[in-house]
Amino acid sequence: MFGLVAFCIFTCYAKDKGMKKIIQVHVYKSDEYFVAECIDLPVVTQGKTLDDLAENLKEAIALQLEGENPADFDLVEKPSVLA
């Protein structure tokens, strides 16, 4: 179906803090699944469809940041996801 869905190299920094407002994600299609690998966080997930992948990615990022200070990952409080 798709070879390479998206590869984003874009970072947006908060003006006064120098922290990222966007979590970058590399998304691609393997043989059976869509795969998302965060560039800014140690998060990798997959889904049968892009909708499944988006849900899984949202959950995986939330779990990674749960109980953490986003600033420890050089992120603002509520970053966006760019895939």
C-alpha positions, 0 to 999 in steps of 0.5 A, spaced: 500 500 500 504 505 502 512 504 502 514 510 506 508 514 509 512 520 512 518 522 515 518 529 518 524 533 520 521 539 523 522 542 530 518 548 533 521 551 540 518 555 545 520 562 544 522 563 551 524 556 554 528 553 548 524 547 549 520 543 543 513 544 542 512 538 537 514 530 538 517 528 532 515 521 529 517 517 523 512 513 521 512 507 515 509 501 513 512 494 514 509 488 511 503 488 515 503 494 520 504 501 520 510 503 525 511 509 529 518 511 532 518 517 536 525 521 535 524 525 541 522 519 546 524 512 547 517 510 544 515 505 538 508 502 536 504 499 531 497 498 528 494 495 523 491 501 520 493 509 520 487 510 525 490 504 530 497 507 529 494 514 531 491 511 537 496 506 539 501 512 539 497 517 543 497 511 548 504 510 548 506 517 549 502 518 554 504 512 558 512 514 557 510 521 559 506 519 565 509 521 572 515 524 568 517 532 567 516 533 560 522 538 561 526 532 562 525 530 555 526 538 553 519 538 551 514 543 553 508 541 558 503 539 553 507 538 546 504 536 539 505 530 535 508 531 528 508 524 524 
